[in-house]
Amino acid sequence: MSLHNPFDPNVALHSGCSCGQHGSQSEHELAETEALNRRVIETTVMRALFPQDVERRKFLSTVGASTAWAAISSLIPFGALEAMAQEKGSLEKKDLKLGFIPITCASPLIMADPLGFYKKEGLNVSMMKTAGWALIRDKVLNKEYDASHMLAPMPIAISMGVGSNASPTSVMTIQNINGQAIVLATKHKTNRDPKNWKGFKFAIPFEFSMHNYLLRYYLAEHGINPDTDIQLRVVPPPEMVANLRAGNIDGFLGPDPVNQRAVFDEVGFIHVLSREIWDGHPCCSFAVPTEFIKQNPNTFAALYRAILKSAAMARDPKSRPIMAEVLSPANYLNQPKAVLEQVLTGKFADGLGNVRNVPERVDYDPFPWYSMAYWILTQMKRWGYVKGDVNYKGIAEKVYLLTDAKKYMTEVGMMPPKETMKKFKVMGKEFDPLKADAYVDSFAIRKT
């Protein structure tokens, strides 16, 4: 089912609706949206109750879909659960504006809207589709948005006053891990050795982004100094494919579905997935001003629960096809369903004549490891965004709400890790968060 596009010039402007069953087109759209929401919820619940496809099909064929849902509804007290959520504490603020960039990284934040998770927590959320990251930052700082989808390094930079006025900002959850790629223009299919990329022009979505730091890391490991050997340009994700097509850039390290859209439009190919650089790296986060948390603790808790429930759903591979359907309309990602399915399922064309199967291409683990913040800070220091000594522990613990994450993940039935930090490898090199400065000093190519 596809949602009606109100900007479609082929839809006549008249009373009634396009199907003739509603009093107005707006009523038609509302009915379509509600029907899609019900379908999403029914599918998610059914898969949770019957994880095995064979069991689920047998149950449905035996009793029928409508009877099955009626039986499940009688057993699962959705109304009572909603009432219990309200009893957790009176909400200080119910009407919220949440910013997002139209990329798959924002899936848990977006999906909580059509799935009804915000409403079940008593929240009236307006999803604010935004053009670029600088605008996201400014609208949060100006209190036009209550909270927002942000790149993982952004709350750290904002809290430190790097690139903007200092404003304490907290990371509630990591929105996604992996889910990026280095894409090159089709003319470079025979030039895939990074050592030959001197003079290239690359796009990144923002300076304070994993895209910037991972691309810099990748290039430097191949002997290319990202500050002197190539050009880096900040380009909003929705404009990356157009710039590649126009020849303004040779490639980009961008978020999905932008990478897959370049392949879909036959203007680029996927050189490497970001998980091939660092498997499990954070990409985006959900961030909220620290002041908002202090003023609205119950609202904060309700918002946390809603997004974690959505993240749990997004982690299930069986949910990915229907996620693609829900996210594709113009009010969300505005992308062909086929593009989103390739990203979310991990079965995709790479633009080089191959169909790859990488289920871990993107995942939605919400846990904000302190060690993620440590690594981000090492790269900010390595490339000169911060100078002098860095209080890794103090900044990580101030910005990444790991204790809250453990509390609310447990509350909604998720199993958070017991640890707060872990070692990991980036392009084969181990990162030990307890030896962060030594890690920075170990690189031959860095800002001096």
C-alpha positions in Angstrom: 0.0 0.0 0.0 1.3 3.4 -0.9 0.2 6.6 0.7 -1.4 9.3 -1.4 1.0 12.1 -2.4 -0.9 15.5 -1.9 1.5 17.1 -4.4 0.7 14.7 -7.2 -0.6 16.9 -10.1 -2.5 13.9 -11.4 -4.9 14.0 -8.5 -7.9 16.2 -9.2 -8.7 19.0 -6.8 -12.4 18.4 -6.0 -14.6 17.5 -3.1 -14.6 13.9 -2.0 -11.5 11.7 -2.4 -9.7 9.7 -5.1 -11.4 6.4 -4.1 -14.9 7.9 -3.6 -15.4 6.4 -0.2 -14.5 9.4 2.0 -15.8 12.9 2.4 -12.5 14.6 1.5 -9.0 13.7 0.4 -7.6 14.4 3.8 -10.0 11.9 5.3 -8.9 9.4 2.7 -5.2 10.0 3.6 -6.0 9.6 7.3 -7.8 6.3 6.7 -4.9 5.0 4.6 -2.4 6.0 7.2 -4.4 4.3 10.0 -4.9 1.2 7.9 -1.1 1.0 7.3 -0.4 1.6 11.0 -2.7 -1.3 11.9 -1.0 -3.5 9.3 2.4 -2.7 10.7 1.4 -3.4 14.3 -0.5 -6.6 13.4 2.5 -7.9 11.4 5.0 -7.0 14.2 2.9 -8.6 17.0 2.2 -11.7 14.9 5.9 -12.2 14.2 6.7 -11.8 17.9 4.1 -14.5 18.9 5.1 -16.8 16.0 8.8 -16.4 15.1 8.7 -19.3 12.7 7.1 -18.6 9.3 5.7 -22.1 9.1 3.9 -21.8 12.5 2.5 -18.3 11.7 1.2 -19.4 8.3 -0.4 -22.5 9.8 -2.1 -20.5 12.5 -3.5 -17.9 10.0 -4.7 -20.6 7.6 -6.5 -22.4 10.4 -8.4 -19.6 12.0 -8.2 -16.8 9.4 -6.5 -13.4 9.7 -9.4 -11.4 11.2 -10.2 -14.1 13.8 -6.5 -14.4 14.6 -6.1 -10.7 15.3 -9.3 -10.6 17.4 -8.0 -13.5 19.5 -4.6 -11.8 20.0 -6.3 -8.4 20.9 -8.3 -10.2 23.6 -5.1 -11.6 25.1 -2.9 -8.5 24.9 -4.4 -5.6 26.8 -3.2 -2.7 24.7 -5.5 -0.2 26.4 -4.3 -1.3 29.8 -0.6 -1.1 28.7 -1.2 2.5 27.5 -2.8 3.4 30.8 0.1 1.9 32.7 2.5 4.0 30.7 0.5 7.1 31.7 0.7 6.1 35.4 4.5 6.3 35.2 4.3 10.0 35.8 2.4 13.0 34.6 3.9 14.3 31.4 5.3 17.9 31.7 5.1 18.4 28.0 3.0 16.4 25.5 3.5 18.3 22.3 7.0 17.7 20.9 8.8 18.6 17.7 11.5 16.1 16.8 13.9 16.8 13.9 15.2 14.2 11.5 17.2 14.0 8.2 15.5 11.7 5.6 17.9 8.8 5.8 17.5 5.2 7.1 19.7 6.0 10.1 16.6 7.7 11.6 14.4 4.6 11.2 13.7 4.0 14.9 12.8 7.6 15.5 10.6 7.8 12.5 8.9 4.3 12.9 7.8 5.2 16.4 5.4 7.6 14.8 3.3 5.3 12.4 3.7 2.4 14.9 1.9 4.5 17.5 4.6 4.2 20.1 4.7 8.0 20.8 0.9 8.1 21.2 0.9 5.1 23.5 3.2 7.1 25.8 0.8 10.0 25.7 3.0 12.1 23.4 1.8 14.2 20.5 4.9 14.2 18.2 5.5 16.3 15.1 8.2 14.8 12.9 10.2 17.7 11.4 11.9 16.7 8.2 15.0 18.9 7.9 17.4 19.6 5.0 20.8 19.4 6.7 22.8 18.9 9.9 23.8 22.5 10.5 20.1 23.4 10.4 19.3 20.5 12.8 21.9 21.8 15.2 20.7 25.4 15.0 17.0 24.5 15.5 17.9 22.5 18.6 20.0 25.3 20.0 17.3 27.8 19.3 14.7 25.5 21.0 12.6 25.2 17.8 13.0 21.4 18.2 12.7 19.6 21.5 15.0 16.8 20.5 16.5 15.5 17.3 18.1 12.9 15.2 21.8 13.8 15.2 25.1 12.4 13.9 26.9 10.6 16.7 29.7 13.2 17.1 27.3 16.2 17.0 26.2 16.1 20.7 29.8 15.8 21.8 30.8 18.8 19.7 27.8 20.9 20.8 28.4 20.1 24.4 32.1 21.1 24.1 31.3 24.3 22.1 33.2 23.0 19.1 31.7 24.6 15.9 28.9 26.3 17.9 28.2 27.9 21.2 28.5 25.3 24.0 25.2 23.8 25.0 25.0 20.6 27.1 23.4 18.0 24.9 22.8 14.3 25.8 22.7 11.2 23.7 19.7 9.0 24.6 20.3 6.2 22.1 22.5 5.3 19.2 20.0 5.3 16.3 22.0 2.9 14.1 25.3 1.1 13.7 26.9 0.7 10.3 24.7 1.9 7.4 27.2 4.0 5.5 29.4 3.5 2.4 32.0 5.0 0.2 30.5 5.6 -3.2 32.4 6.6 -6.3 31.2 7.9 -9.6 30.8 5.3 -12.3 33.7 6.7 -14.3 36.0 5.5 -11.5 35.1 1.8 -11.8 38.7 1.0 -12.9 40.3 3.3 -10.4 39.6 1.7 -7.1 43.0 1.9 -5.4 42.8 4.8 -2.9 46.5 5.5 -3.4 45.5 6.9 -6.9 42.8 9.3 -5.5 45.0 12.4 -5.0 43.0 15.4 -6.3 39.6 13.7 -5.8 36.7 15.7 -4.5 34.7 13.9 -1.8 31.4 14.9 -0.1 30.6 14.3 3.6 27.4 15.3 5.3 28.9 17.4 8.1 32.3 18.0 9.8 31.2 16.5 13.0 30.1 13.2 11.5 31.3 9.6 11.5 31.3 9.9 7.7 34.1 12.5 8.0 36.1 10.6 10.5 35.8 7.2 8.8 36.6 8.6 5.4 39.6 10.4 6.8 40.7 7.2 8.5 40.3 5.1 5.4 42.2 7.5 3.2 45.0 8.0 5.7 45.5 4.2 6.0 46.1 4.2 2.2 48.7 7.1 2.5 46.3 9.9 1.4 46.3 13.0 3.6 42.6 14.1 3.7 43.7 17.7 4.5 46.2 18.2 1.6 45.7 15.4 -1.0 42.0 15.6 -1.6 39.1 18.1 -1.2 36.4 17.5 1.3 33.0 19.3 0.8 30.1 19.4 3.2 27.0 18.4 1.2 23.5 17.6 2.8 22.7 13.9 2.2 19.6 14.6 0.0 21.9 16.5 -2.4 24.8 14.0 -2.7 23.5 11.9 -5.6 22.7 15.1 -7.6 26.2 16.4 -7.1 27.7 13.0 -8.1 25.6 13.0 -11.3 26.6 16.6 -12.1 30.3 15.7 -11.7 30.8 18.2 -8.9 32.3 15.4 -6.8 34.2 12.1 -7.4 32.5 10.3 -4.6 31.2 10.6 -1.0 31.0 8.7 2.2 27.3 9.0 2.9 24.4 7.5 4.8 21.9 5.1 3.4 19.8 5.1 1.4 21.8 7.8 -0.4 24.5 5.2 -1.3 22.0 2.8 -2.8 20.2 5.5 -4.6 23.4 6.4 -6.5 23.5 2.8 -7.7 19.7 2.8 -8.4 20.2 5.9 -10.6 23.3 4.4 -12.3 25.5 7.3 -11.4 27.8 5.6 -8.8 28.9 2.3 -7.3 29.5 1.1 -3.7 33.3 0.9 -3.2 33.2 -0.3 0.4 30.5 -0.5 3.1 31.4 1.4 6.3 31.1 -1.9 8.2 34.2 -3.0 6.2 36.1 -0.2 7.9 34.7 -0.6 11.4 32.0 -3.3 11.9 29.6 -2.0 14.6 30.5 1.7 14.4 27.9 4.2 15.5 26.4 6.5 12.8 23.5 8.5 14.1 22.1 9.1 17.6 19.0 10.6 19.2 19.9 13.6 21.2 18.1 15.9 23.5 19.2 19.2 25.3 20.3 18.4 28.9 18.1 21.3 30.0 15.0 19.6 28.5 15.7 16.4 30.5 15.9 18.4 33.8 12.7 20.3 33.1 10.7 17.4 31.7 11.9 14.1 33.3 8.6 12.2 32.8 8.3 13.3 29.2 12.0 12.3 28.7 11.3 8.9 30.1 8.2 8.4 27.9 10.1 9.5 24.8 12.9 7.1 25.7 10.6 4.2 26.0 8.9 4.9 22.7 12.1 5.1 20.7 13.6 2.0 22.4 10.5 0.0 21.5 10.9 1.1 17.9 14.6 0.2 17.9 13.7 -3.3 19.2 11.3 -3.7 16.2 13.9 -2.3 13.7 16.5 -4.8 14.9 14.4 -7.8 13.8 15.4 -8.7 10.2 11.8 -9.9 9.6 10.6 -6.3 10.1 12.8 -4.8 7.4 10.5 -5.3 4.3 7.5 -3.6 6.0 9.8 -0.9 7.3 10.8 -0.1 3.7 7.1 0.3 2.9 6.3 2.5 5.8 9.4 4.7 5.4 9.3 5.2 1.6 6.5 8.0 1.3 7.4 11.6 0.8 6.7 12.7 4.4 9.5 10.4 5.6 12.4 9.3 3.3 10.8 9.9 -0.1 12.7 7.0 -1.7 11.6 4.1 -3.9 10.6 1.1 -1.8 13.1 -1.0 -3.8 16.0 1.2 -2.7 15.0 0.9 0.9 14.5 -2.8 0.8 18.0 -3.3 -0.6 19.5 -1.2 2.3 17.4 -2.7 5.1 17.6 -6.4 4.1 21.2 -6.2 3.0 20.6 -7.9 -0.3 21.7 -5.2 -2.8 23.2 -4.4 -6.2 26.6 -2.8 -5.7 26.8 -1.0 -9.1 29.7 -3.2 -10.2 27.6 -6.0 -11.6 27.2 -7.9 -8.3 24.3 -8.7 -6.0 25.7 -8.8 -2.5 24.0 -10.3 0.6 25.2 -8.5 3.7 22.5 -8.7 6.4 24.6 -6.6 8.8 24.8 -3.7 6.3 22.7 -1.6 8.9 21.5 -2.5 12.4 19.7 -0.6 15.1 21.5 -1.3 18.4 20.5 1.6 20.6 23.2 1.1 23.3 25.5 4.2 23.6 28.9 2.7 24.6 31.2 5.1 26.2 34.0 3.7 24.1 32.2 5.0 21.0 32.5 8.5 22.4 36.2 7.9 23.3 36.9 7.0 19.6 35.1 10.0 18.3 37.1 12.2 20.6 40.4 10.6 19.4 39.5 11.5 15.8 38.5 15.1 16.7 41.9 15.4 18.4 43.7 13.7 15.5 42.4 16.1 12.9 42.6 19.2 14.9 39.0 19.9 15.9 40.0 19.9 19.5 43.4 21.0 20.9 45.3 19.9 24.0 44.3 17.4 26.6 40.9 15.7 26.3 38.9 14.5 29.2 37.7 11.4 27.5 36.0 9.9 30.5 34.3 13.1 31.7 32.9 14.0 28.3 31.7 10.5 27.5 29.9 10.1 30.8 28.4 13.5 30.6 27.1 13.3 27.0 26.3 9.5 26.5 23.4 8.6 28.9 24.5 5.0 29.3 23.0 4.6 32.8 19.6 5.8 31.6 19.9 3.6 28.5 20.4 0.5 30.7 17.4 1.5 32.9 15.0 2.1 30.1 16.2 -0.8 27.9 15.5 -3.1 30.9 12.1 -1.5 31.4 10.9 -2.2 27.9 12.3 -5.8 28.0 15.6 -5.3 26.2 18.9 -6.8 27.5 21.6 -4.1 27.8 25.2 -5.1 28.2 26.7 -5.1 31.7 29.8 -3.3 30.5 30.2 0.3 29.6 33.2 0.1 27.3 34.7 -2.4 24.9 37.7 -2.7 22.6 37.1 -2.9 18.9 39.1 -2.9 15.6 39.1 -0.2 12.9 40.7 -1.5 9.7 42.4 -4.2 11.7 43.9 -1.9 14.3 42.7 -2.3 17.9 41.3 0.6 19.8 41.6 0.4 23.5 39.6 3.3 25.1 41.9 3.3 28.1 44.8 4.2 25.9 43.1 6.9 23.8 46.0 9.4 23.6 48.5 6.7 22.6 46.1 5.7 19.9 46.1 9.3 18.5 49.8 9.5 18.6 50.3 6.2 16.8 49.1 7.6 13.4 51.6 8.8 11.0 49.1 11.0 9.2 47.4 13.5 11.5 47.2 17.2 12.2 50.4 18.4 13.9 
